[in-house]
Amino acid sequence: MNGADHAERDEVLERLTAIVGAVDAPPPAVVAAARAAFAWRTVDAELAELVYDSWLDDDALVGVRARHGPRRLTFRGPDLTLEVEVEFVEGGEGHLVGQLDPPRPGVVEVRHAERSLSVPVDRLGRFSIPGLPSGNVSLQCRAEGMPAVDTAWIAAW
């Protein structure tokens, strides 16, 4: 299948989606139930509280300052602290790097409206996520020997 075939197929799928949505849209109660059920997928995860945000906390210490450089965030859960730095790069994307404390291997999933991406955490608790679109993100950390930890949704930049 060449590029023109893909484009034509995508256009047909978009039109069919619009027609089905207009003619046979799901009832609002079904949509609400689906969203509620989706929220329960991480009910067992601990919630990590945002305890430090360089955009907010640093401004309080030195007065109003432009938001330059990377944004540093600290999330603290019952058994795990997540240190994160998000830096804006050219093209509207960001690069997120992080560290788990206590350090241990595992997986971090970054959730975004456009996509979710899972990356490995090395034995020193470090991870890196390049190409992150701007907007709201949430992280879920699944470290060895610990319950999953979710962060609240934040505006990355």
C-alpha positions in Angstrom: 0.0 0.0 0.0 1.5 3.3 -1.0 1.1 6.8 0.6 -1.8 7.8 -1.6 -3.7 4.6 -0.7 -3.1 5.2 3.0 -4.4 8.8 2.6 -7.5 7.7 0.7 -8.2 4.9 3.3 -7.8 7.4 6.2 -10.2 9.8 4.5 -12.8 7.1 4.0 -12.5 6.0 7.6 -12.9 9.6 8.8 -16.1 10.0 6.7 -17.5 6.7 8.0 -16.7 7.7 11.6 -18.5 11.0 11.2 -21.6 9.3 9.6 -21.8 6.6 12.3 -21.3 9.3 15.0 -24.1 11.4 13.6 -26.5 8.5 12.9 -25.8 6.1 15.7 -24.1 8.0 18.5 -23.9 6.2 21.9 -26.4 7.4 24.5 -24.9 9.9 27.0 -25.4 7.4 29.9 -23.3 4.7 28.0 -20.5 7.3 27.5 -20.6 8.3 31.2 -20.5 4.6 32.3 -17.5 3.9 29.9 -15.6 6.8 31.3 -16.3 5.8 34.9 -15.2 2.2 34.2 -12.0 3.4 32.5 -11.1 5.4 35.6 -11.2 2.2 37.7 -8.3 0.7 35.7 -5.8 2.1 38.1 -7.8 1.9 41.3 -5.0 -0.2 43.0 -2.3 2.4 42.3 -1.1 4.7 45.0 -1.4 8.4 44.4 1.8 10.4 44.5 1.3 14.0 45.7 3.0 16.9 43.9 5.2 18.4 46.7 7.5 20.6 44.6 7.0 22.5 41.3 9.8 24.8 40.2 7.4 27.0 38.3 5.4 27.7 41.4 7.7 27.2 44.4 10.8 29.0 43.0 8.6 32.0 42.0 7.4 32.3 45.6 10.9 32.5 46.8 12.4 35.1 44.5 9.3 37.0 43.1 7.8 36.7 39.7 10.2 35.2 37.2 9.8 34.2 33.6 9.5 30.4 33.1 12.8 29.7 31.5 14.7 26.5 31.6 13.5 23.0 32.6 10.6 22.5 34.9 11.4 20.4 38.0 8.7 18.4 39.8 8.7 16.2 42.8 5.9 13.7 43.5 5.8 11.8 46.8 3.9 8.6 47.4 3.8 6.5 50.5 6.9 4.4 49.6 8.3 6.2 46.5 9.4 9.6 45.4 9.5 10.6 41.8 11.8 13.4 40.7 11.0 14.7 37.2 12.5 17.4 34.9 10.7 18.5 31.8 12.5 20.6 29.2 10.9 22.2 26.2 12.8 21.6 22.9 12.3 22.9 19.4 9.3 21.7 17.5 6.8 22.0 20.4 8.0 18.8 22.1 9.6 18.2 25.4 12.1 15.9 27.0 11.2 14.3 30.3 13.9 12.7 32.5 13.3 11.3 36.0 14.6 9.4 39.0 12.9 7.1 41.5 13.8 7.2 45.1 14.5 4.7 46.4 16.2 3.6 43.2 15.0 0.4 41.6 14.2 -0.9 38.1 10.7 -0.9 36.7 8.6 0.9 34.1 7.2 4.4 33.8 4.2 5.1 31.6 3.6 8.7 30.6 -0.1 9.3 29.7 -1.0 12.1 27.3 -4.2 12.9 25.4 -2.4 12.0 22.2 -0.8 8.8 23.3 0.7 6.8 26.1 4.3 5.7 26.2 6.0 3.2 28.5 9.8 3.4 29.1 12.1 1.2 31.2 13.5 2.4 34.5 17.1 1.3 35.0 18.5 -0.3 38.2 19.5 3.2 39.4 15.9 4.4 39.1 16.5 6.6 36.0 14.3 7.0 33.0 14.0 9.3 30.0 11.1 10.1 27.7 12.0 12.2 24.6 9.4 13.6 22.1 6.7 14.4 24.6 4.0 16.6 23.2 2.9 19.7 25.1 -0.2 19.5 27.2 -1.4 17.6 30.2 0.5 14.5 31.3 0.2 11.9 34.1 2.8 9.4 35.1 2.4 5.8 36.4 5.4 4.2 37.9 5.6 0.4 38.3 8.8 -0.2 40.3 10.0 -3.7 41.3 8.6 -4.8 44.6 6.3 -1.8 45.1 2.6 -1.1 44.3 2.0 1.1 41.2 2.2 4.8 41.8 0.2 7.4 39.8 0.8 11.1 39.6 -2.0 13.7 39.2 -2.4 15.2 35.8 -0.3 18.3 35.3 0.3 20.8 32.4 3.9 19.8 31.4 4.5 23.3 29.8 
